[in-house]
Amino acid sequence: MNYRILKTKQVVASKSKLIWLMLLYFAAIIVNGQDENKNDYKAFTADAHLKNMHLWHGFVVHPGAMVATSLQYNSRNKKFTFGVWGGASFTTVDVVNKNTGENVAAHYQEFSIYTAYRLSNKFFVEAVTHNNYTGVEERGDVLHYWSYDKTQGYNFVDISFGYNISSKILLYLATIVGGGAGDYEVQTDGSLKNSWTHYFEVNSKVWEKADANLLLFAGGAWSFITDKTFYTEGAGNLINVGVTFSDKIRIGNHKLPIGVTAMWNPEQEKTVLQLDVTLF
């Protein structure tokens, strides 16, 4: 065989091997990257918050120090979420025992279940069953966690919708279903009429720099069926106005997210300042 032809074949073969080795190398990188992306997916997450009080939709749910925790499942496409949220206080509130008429100290306790589905990057639907059983046994009632009896006073369901007009503005509408936890009006004949209370909120991020941002919010409640609502004693009203400042504080080598919320409830003529520290 001609030496030049043999040499050319050897060079081509060497280049082919090099190309194949490069392709295998890049394929390994791609596969490894896919594995890493696959490993980055966490189906289950948990977090914990330490708060000086607990606010919700203009309510001071508990006025003292408490810890809140959650455990949730997230689908791989990030569209579906299912979780549980719990709160427990370090301090107590007074409740009246219906048998003795005396004030009895009770710790705040809540275990709620929630689920959400994101139909798009802008629109989501959510359902929450709120189960705040603070003082149920202390006031002389029997605790039935799964009971949604209207007069038992601690279980109700919220169905809500959220729409992000932009990355900074969110519209949020929630409706209480079933008349639980006092979402009803007593009629003249003694019957109970469901209020189906609606809560609507607009919040907007108005400032942002590095880890810090400032969020303004305003929310109101009303019912198309009754004068009384879950949130108000009379007609619908503005019940939740305020601002939340969020940032990260450095403690040693760690950064802890914090949120400070100044909230005003015109209906209850109440103004409070909440501190929320994310522990993990």
C-alpha positions, -999 to +999 in steps of 0.1 A: +000+000+000+012+035-008+027+050+023+010+084+018-024+067+015-017+046+047-006+077+066-037+096+055-059+067+067-041+067+100-046+105+104-083+102+095-087+073+119-070+093+147-092+124+140-123+101+140-113+087+173-107+122+186-141+133+174-158+103+189-140+109+222-151+146+221-186+136+214-186+110+242-171+137+265-198+163+257-225+136+259-213+127+293-214+164+303-250+167+290-261+135+307-244+145+339-261+179+336-294+163+332-288+141+362-278+172+382-310+190+371-329+159+380-312+159+414-320+195+418-357+187+419-370+185+455-404+170+457-407+179+494-397+211+512-402+224+547-397+257+564-400+274+598-408+310+608-404+328+641-429+357+646-437+382+673-474+379+663-495+363+636-515+383+610-539+371+583-562+392+561-562+421+585-568+399+616-544+396+645-548+358+648-525+357+677-510+387+695-479+371+709-448+352+699-453+320+679-436+296+655-451+286+622-440+256+602-450+241+569-443+209+549-453+208+512-451+187+481-443+204+447-447+187+414-417+186+390-433+211+366-439+234+396-476+237+388-491+217+416-485+222+454-500+204+484-490+211+519-498+215+556-492+245+577-491+247+615-488+274+641-482+272+679-476+301+703-452+306+732-478+329+748-514+325+757-548+342+753-578+341+776-609+322+767-641+318+787-650+284+799-687+280+792-692+257+822-675+278+849-676+312+833-640+317+843-612+329+820-588+301+811-554+305+794-550+288+760-521+286+736-527+294+699-528+262+679-535+258+642-531+230+616-542+239+581-541+221+548-536+238+515-533+230+478-526+252+448-524+248+410-507+273+387-526+274+354-499+298+340-471+320+351-497+347+360-527+328+372-532+303+401-561+288+421-558+277+457-579+260+484-571+261+521-589+245+550-581+266+580-582+247+613-575+271+642-584+251+673-571+275+699-590+272+732-615+247+720-610+223+749-603+251+774-637+267+767-654+234+775-660+220+740-649+186+726-622+189+699-633+174+666-606+183+641-625+174+610-658+190+620-670+220+599-701+227+620-710+264+617-713+270+654-682+251+665-661+280+654-627+269+642-629+252+608-636+269+575-625+266+538-611+294+516-612+291+478-589+318+462-576+330+429-545+350+422-535+369+391-502+386+385-507+417+364-470+420+362-440+407+382-447+433+408-485+435+411-508+407+423-546+407+425-560+382+450-596+371+456-606+346+483-641+333+492-651+314+523-674+284+516-697+265+539-703+291+566-677+277+589-661+295+619-688+321+621-692+331+584-729+334+587-756+358+599-783+349+624-818+356+610-848+368+629-862+333+630-830+319+645-818+303+613-782+307+600-776+323+566-742+317+550-723+349+541-699+335+516-676+363+525-652+376+498-618+391+505-600+410+477-565+423+480-541+442+457-504+442+466-475+458+447-437+457+451-428+494+448-391+493+457-363+467+453-325+467+459-304+436+462-321+414+488-344+441+501-378+451+488-409+471+499-445+458+493-477+478+496-510+461+501-547+469+506-576+445+511-613+446+518-641+422+526-678+421+517-708+397+512-735+398+485-758+378+508-756+392+543-746+425+560-723+408+584-692+392+570-665+369+584-642+399+588-667+427+597-697+432+620-715+455+596-714+460+559-683+454+537-652+474+546-615+480+540-598+458+566-562+453+557-539+482+547-501+483+551-466+478+540-441+449+542-403+454+542-383+423+534-345+418+536-318+393+547-298+398+578-264+383+583-258+362+615-223+347+613-220+330+580-257+327+575-283+351+560-318+349+575-347+364+555-368+388+576-401+406+570-415+436+589-452+443+583-470+475+594-507+467+592-538+489+598-573+475+600-598+505+597-628+482+606-613+472+640-593+505+644-562+484+650-526+491+640-498+466+646-462+458+636-453+422+628-417+407+627-413+375+607-379+357+607-375+327+584-354+301+603-350+278+573 
